[in-house]
Amino acid sequence: MEQQRSHAGAAFPRQTPSASRALERFLVLDLTRVRSGPTCVRQLADWGANVIKVEMPEGADGSQLGGPRSGSDFQQLHRNKQSLALDLKSEEGRKIFRDLAGRADVIVENFRPDVKTRLGIDYDTLSADNPGLVYASISGFGQDGPYKERPGFDQIAQGMGGLMSITGKPGDGPMRVGIPIADLTAGLFAAQGIMVALLEREVSGRGQWVQTSLLQAQLFMLDFQAARYVMDGEVPKQAGNNHPTSIPTGVFKTADGYMNIAVAGGAIWRRFCKVMGREDWDANEDYATPPARSANRDALNAEIEAETVRETTAEWVRRFNEAGVPSGEIFDIGEAFENEQVRHLGMVQPVDSHERGRSQLIGQPVTLSRTPSRIAAPPPLCGGHSAEVLAALGYGAEEIERLKADGVV
C-alpha cells in the first residue's frame, strides 16, 4: 500500500486557536470565493482543520471577497481560518503555492473549470508530487460536459434544477427560495465528499479528486419530488404552502396571525380532528382517507381555517402539541433567534472581529460530545498570516519582505 505522508495539519504551524480537536491533524488550503466554496471550507475549519485561506493581496482583486470584509456575510463564512495573501498570477506566487500544496492534505477551489489548469494548480499537476492530496472542486455545472464553461450562480441553479418550478403559489410563476440553497448544499456536499475521501485515504494511502456542482446539489435536494418524476413519471407542480402529498399540511390563519399544521398518517389525522372538535371530518367520505383529502384539499382547508381563526396561534399550538399533532408558530428571523428553544441550543456564539469588534456568529448545528466545535477565531485580516506561513515554508525575513514589496504576497 502506498503510504501518504504524515498529516500535515498536525505538523504545519498554525497561528489561530483550533476550533475543535476533531480535524486538527489536517492542513487545508482554501482557494474559494463567494459562497459555495467558503461554505465547504467553513465546515472543515469549524471542526478544527488547519485552514489557510489563499487570497489575492488586498486591493488586487475585489471579486475575491464576494462582499466587504466587514460585512456579516464574509464574517460568517470565513471564521476559524488563517490568511496567506498570494498572487497566483505571478510565477513566484504559483511556486509558493505549489510548495504549500506539497504539504497539504486538502485543497478546495471553486474557479471555473479551466482556470486551475491554466494556472498549473489542477489536481493532476499537484497530486503528481503529493499523491495523498484530496482536491475538491465546486463548479456551477460540472468539470466537463456541454455546460462546463457556463458561470454558476445560485438562482440559475435553482431554476435549472427544477426548484423554482415547485416553489410559490400555483399560477404565480416560478419563485426562488429565500436562501442560496444550491450554493449552500453544494458546499456541504463537497465537505462531506472530502471527509469520505480522507477516511478512504486511511486505507489506500492515496487522495482523490472530489467534484460537485450547484446543479448536482440542487437536483439531489429535490429528494422525493425528484423521485416522483424519475420513478413514476410525475412532474410535480407548485403547491404554495400546502405540502404536495401530506394533507392537511400547510399554513392556516388564526385569530392573531398564522401557524403551521402538519398532519401525516391516520393516527395524527384522528387526533387532529379531535383537537379541532370536528370528529365528523373523519367520518366524512370526502376527508376520511388520504386520497379523499387530496382530491378535496381546498374544501378541507377552508373548513379548517374557519375554525382556526377562532383562537390565537399560541392557543392552537399548545393544544395541538399536547395532543401529539405537529404544529408551530411562523416566526420572522428575529423572532426565531429570540425563541427560548433556539437560545437553549446555543446556536449563536460570540467572536471578537477585527473589523467589527465584539460580534456574534452562527455556530455549527451538530454537537459532538467529546470534540465539539466552537468559533475560536474571527475571519483573518487579508494576508494576516503571510509571514508566518512563508517562514514555515523556509523563507527568510529578507525574502519575505522582498515578496511583499513585489506584490507577490
C-alpha positions in Angstrom: 0.0 0.0 0.0 1.3 3.4 -0.9 1.6 5.4 2.3 0.6 9.1 2.5 3.0 11.4 4.3 2.0 12.2 7.9 -1.0 14.5 8.4 0.3 18.0 7.5 -2.2 19.8 9.8 -0.6 18.3 12.8 2.9 19.4 11.9 2.4 22.7 10.0 2.3 25.6 12.5 -1.0 27.4 12.9 -1.4 31.0 14.1 -5.1 30.7 15.3 -6.5 28.5 18.0 -8.2 25.3 16.9 -12.0 25.3 16.8 -12.1 21.5 17.6 -9.8 18.6 18.1 -11.7 16.5 15.5 -9.9 17.6 12.3 -6.9 19.5 13.6 -4.4 17.0 12.1 -5.4 18.1 8.5 -3.9 21.1 6.6 -6.5 22.6 4.2 -5.7 25.2 1.5 -8.7 27.4 0.8 -8.8 28.9 -2.8 -12.5 29.6 -2.7 -14.6 32.7 -3.0 -18.2 33.9 -2.8 -20.4 31.2 -1.1 -20.4 27.6 -2.1 -16.6 27.1 -1.6 -16.4 29.1 1.6 -19.3 27.1 3.0 -17.4 23.9 2.3 -14.2 25.1 3.9 -16.1 26.6 6.9 -17.2 23.0 7.8 -13.6 21.9 7.9 -12.4 24.9 9.8 -15.1 24.7 12.4 -14.2 21.2 13.1 -10.5 22.1 13.7 -8.7 21.7 10.4 -5.7 23.9 10.0 -7.1 26.1 7.2 -5.0 28.7 5.2 -7.2 31.0 3.1 -5.1 31.8 0.0 -6.3 35.1 -1.4 -5.1 37.8 -3.7 -3.2 40.6 -1.9 -5.6 43.3 -0.7 -6.9 45.5 -3.5 -5.6 43.3 -6.2 -8.9 41.5 -6.9 -12.1 42.7 -5.2 -14.1 39.8 -6.6 -12.0 37.5 -4.3 -14.1 38.7 -1.3 -17.6 38.3 -2.5 -18.6 41.3 -0.4 -16.9 43.7 2.0 -14.6 42.0 4.6 -16.5 43.8 7.4 -19.9 42.5 6.1 -21.9 40.0 8.1 -21.7 37.6 5.1 -17.9 37.5 4.9 -17.6 37.3 8.7 -20.0 34.3 8.9 -18.2 32.4 6.1 -14.5 32.9 6.9 -14.1 32.4 10.7 -11.5 29.9 12.1 -9.0 30.4 9.3 -5.6 31.9 8.6 -4.9 34.1 5.6 -2.0 34.0 3.1 -2.1 36.8 0.5 -0.6 35.4 -2.7 -0.7 36.5 -6.3 -1.3 33.3 -8.2 -1.0 35.1 -11.5 2.8 35.5 -10.8 5.3 32.7 -11.3 6.7 33.3 -7.8 3.2 33.2 -6.3 2.5 29.9 -8.0 5.8 28.4 -6.8 4.9 29.3 -3.2 1.5 27.7 -3.6 3.0 24.5 -5.1 5.4 24.3 -2.2 2.5 24.6 0.2 0.3 22.2 -1.8 3.0 19.6 -1.4 2.4 19.6 2.3 -1.4 19.9 2.2 -4.0 17.2 3.0 -6.8 19.1 1.2 -7.3 21.8 -1.4 -10.7 23.3 -2.1 -11.4 25.6 -5.1 -14.4 26.9 -7.0 -12.9 28.5 -10.0 -14.4 28.0 -13.4 -13.1 24.6 -14.6 -10.4 25.9 -16.9 -8.8 28.4 -14.5 -6.9 25.9 -12.3 -5.4 24.1 -15.3 -4.3 27.4 -16.8 -2.6 28.3 -13.5 -1.0 24.9 -13.2 -2.6 24.2 -9.9 -5.1 21.5 -11.0 -5.4 18.1 -9.4 -3.3 16.1 -11.9 -0.4 18.5 -11.5 -0.4 18.8 -7.8 -1.2 15.2 -7.0 1.9 14.1 -9.0 4.0 15.5 -6.2 1.5 14.8 -3.4 -0.3 11.5 -4.1 -2.2 11.8 -0.8 -3.8 15.1 -1.8 -7.6 15.3 -1.6 -8.6 18.0 -4.1 -12.1 19.3 -4.1 -13.7 21.3 -6.9 -17.1 23.0 -6.9 -18.5 24.5 -10.1 -21.8 25.7 -11.5 -22.5 22.7 -13.8 -19.6 20.2 -13.6 -16.0 19.9 -14.6 -16.9 18.6 -18.0 -19.9 18.4 -20.3 -21.6 20.9 -22.6 -22.3 23.4 -19.8 -18.9 23.3 -18.1 -17.9 26.8 -19.2 -21.2 28.4 -18.0 -20.7 30.7 -15.0 -22.5 29.3 -12.0 -24.9 31.3 -9.8 -27.3 30.0 -7.1 -30.5 31.3 -8.6 -29.6 29.9 -12.0 -29.1 26.5 -10.5 -32.4 26.8 -8.6 -34.1 27.4 -11.9 -32.4 24.8 -14.0 -32.6 22.3 -11.1 -36.3 22.4 -11.0 -36.7 24.0 -7.6 -38.3 27.3 -8.8 -41.0 25.4 -10.7 -42.3 23.8 -7.5 -41.9 26.9 -5.2 -44.6 29.5 -4.8 -48.4 29.6 -5.3 -49.9 27.8 -8.3 -50.3 30.2 -11.2 -47.9 32.9 -9.8 -45.0 31.8 -11.9 -41.6 30.4 -10.7 -40.2 31.6 -7.4 -36.8 31.3 -5.8 -36.4 30.2 -2.2 -35.3 32.7 0.3 -31.8 31.3 0.9 -29.0 30.4 -1.6 -29.8 26.7 -1.3 -27.8 25.4 -4.3 -24.7 27.2 -3.1 -25.1 26.1 0.5 -25.8 22.4 -0.3 -23.0 22.2 -2.9 -20.6 23.4 -0.2 -22.0 20.9 2.3 -21.8 18.0 -0.1 -18.3 18.9 -1.0 -17.3 18.9 2.6 -18.9 15.5 3.0 -17.0 14.2 0.0 -13.7 15.5 1.4 -14.3 13.7 4.6 -15.2 10.5 2.8 -12.0 10.8 0.7 -9.9 11.4 3.9 -11.5 8.3 5.5 -10.7 6.2 2.4 -7.2 7.5 2.4 -6.6 5.9 5.7 -7.0 2.6 3.9 -5.4 3.2 0.5 -2.9 5.9 1.4 -4.0 7.9 -1.7 -6.0 11.0 -2.2 -8.5 11.7 -5.0 -10.4 14.4 -6.8 -13.7 15.3 -5.2 -16.2 17.1 -7.6 -19.6 18.6 -7.2 -21.7 21.4 -8.7 -24.5 23.7 -7.9 -26.7 21.9 -10.4 -26.0 18.4 -9.0 -26.6 19.6 -5.4 -29.9 21.2 -6.4 -31.1 18.1 -8.2 -30.3 16.0 -5.3 -32.1 18.3 -2.9 -35.3 17.8 -4.8 -35.5 14.5 -3.0 -39.0 13.0 -3.0 -40.1 15.4 -5.6 -37.3 14.1 -7.9 -38.3 10.5 -7.1 -41.9 11.3 -8.2 -40.5 12.0 -11.6 -37.7 9.5 -12.1 -39.7 6.6 -10.7 -43.3 7.5 -11.5 -43.0 9.9 -14.4 -45.0 12.5 -12.4 -43.9 16.2 -12.9 -44.6 17.9 -9.5 -46.2 21.4 -9.6 -46.4 24.4 -7.3 -48.4 23.8 -4.2 -47.7 27.1 -2.3 -47.8 26.5 1.5 -49.5 23.1 1.1 -47.5 20.0 1.4 -47.7 18.2 -2.0 -48.6 14.8 -0.6 -49.3 15.1 3.1 -52.8 16.6 3.6 -53.7 18.7 5.6 -50.3 20.2 6.0 -49.8 23.9 5.5 -50.3 27.5 6.7 -53.6 28.4 8.5 -54.8 31.8 9.7 -55.5 32.2 13.4 -57.1 35.0 15.4 -53.8 36.9 15.6 -51.6 35.6 12.8 -50.7 32.3 11.1 -49.4 28.9 12.1 -48.2 25.7 10.5 -50.0 22.4 11.0 -48.6 19.1 9.7 -51.0 16.1 9.6 -49.4 12.9 8.3 -50.9 9.4 8.7 -54.2 8.2 10.0 -53.4 8.4 13.8 -52.4 12.0 13.6 -55.4 12.8 11.4 -57.8 11.4 14.0 -56.0 13.3 16.8 -56.2 16.5 14.7 -59.9 16.1 14.2 -60.4 15.6 17.9 -58.5 18.8 18.8 -60.4 20.8 16.2 -63.7 19.5 17.7 -64.6 18.1 14.3 -64.5 14.4 14.6 -67.2 14.4 11.9 -64.4 15.1 9.4 -63.0 11.6 10.0 -66.4 10.1 9.2 -66.9 12.3 6.1 -66.1 10.3 2.9 -64.7 13.4 1.3 -62.0 13.6 4.0 -61.7 10.2 5.7 -58.8 8.8 3.6 -55.6 10.4 2.2 -56.8 10.2 -1.5 -60.1 11.8 -0.5 -58.3 14.6 1.4 -56.0 15.1 -1.6 -59.0 15.4 -4.0 -60.8 17.8 -1.7 -57.9 19.7 -0.3 -59.2 23.2 -0.9 -62.6 22.5 0.7 -61.0 20.9 3.7 -58.5 23.7 4.1 -61.4 26.2 4.1 -63.2 24.3 6.8 -60.1 24.1 8.9 -59.4 27.8 8.6 -63.0 28.6 9.5 -62.2 27.0 12.9 -58.6 28.2 13.4 -59.4 31.9 13.2 -61.4 31.5 16.4 -58.3 31.1 18.6 -54.8 32.6 18.8 -51.7 31.0 17.4 -50.3 30.3 20.9 -53.5 28.5 22.0 -53.7 26.3 18.9 -50.0 25.4 19.0 -50.4 24.5 22.7 -53.5 22.3 22.0 -52.0 20.5 19.0 -48.7 19.8 20.6 -50.2 18.5 23.8 -52.3 16.1 21.6 -49.3 15.0 19.5 -50.2 16.9 16.4 -47.2 18.7 14.9 -47.8 22.5 14.9 -45.7 25.6 15.2 -45.5 29.3 15.1 -44.3 31.1 11.9 -41.5 33.4 13.1 -39.6 36.1 11.3 -35.8 35.7 11.6 -35.6 37.9 14.6 -38.3 36.0 16.5 -36.6 32.7 15.5 -33.4 33.7 17.2 -35.1 35.1 20.3 -37.1 31.8 20.7 -36.4 30.1 24.0 -35.5 26.7 22.4 -33.1 28.4 19.9 -31.4 30.2 22.8 -31.2 26.9 24.7 -29.5 25.2 21.7 -26.7 27.8 21.7 -26.6 28.4 18.0 -25.3 32.0 18.4 -21.7 32.3 19.6 -19.6 35.4 20.4 -16.5 36.4 18.5 -14.1 39.4 18.6 -14.0 40.6 14.9 -11.0 42.5 13.6 -13.4 44.8 11.7 -16.5 44.9 13.9 -15.3 44.3 17.4 -17.5 42.2 19.7 -19.9 40.3 17.4 -22.0 37.1 17.1 -21.9 34.4 14.5 -23.9 31.2 13.9 -22.3 28.1 15.2 -22.4 24.6 13.8 -25.8 22.8 14.0 -24.2 19.5 15.1 -23.0 18.7 18.7 -20.2 16.2 19.3 -19.8 15.0 22.9 -16.0 14.9 23.1 -14.8 17.1 20.3 -17.3 20.0 20.0 -16.9 22.8 17.5 -16.6 26.5 18.6 -15.8 29.8 17.0 -12.2 30.1 18.0 -11.1 32.9 15.8 -12.6 35.7 13.7 -12.1 35.9 9.9 -8.4 36.8 9.3 -7.1 40.0 8.0 -6.1 39.7 4.4 -2.6 38.3 4.5 -2.6 38.4 8.2 -0.5 35.2 8.5 1.6 35.5 5.3 4.9 36.0 7.1 4.3 33.0 9.4 3.2 30.7 6.6 6.2 31.7 4.4 8.6 31.2 7.4 7.2 27.7 7.9 8.0 27.0 4.2 11.6 28.1 4.8 11.6 31.7 3.6 13.8 34.1 5.4 12.8 37.5 6.7 14.5 39.5 3.9 13.0 37.3 1.2 9.5 37.7 2.7 9.9 41.5 2.7 11.0 41.4 -1.0 8.0 39.3 -1.9 5.7 41.8 -0.1 7.4 44.7 -1.9 7.0 43.0 -5.3 3.3 42.4 -4.6 3.6 38.6 -4.7 2.3 38.3 -1.1 
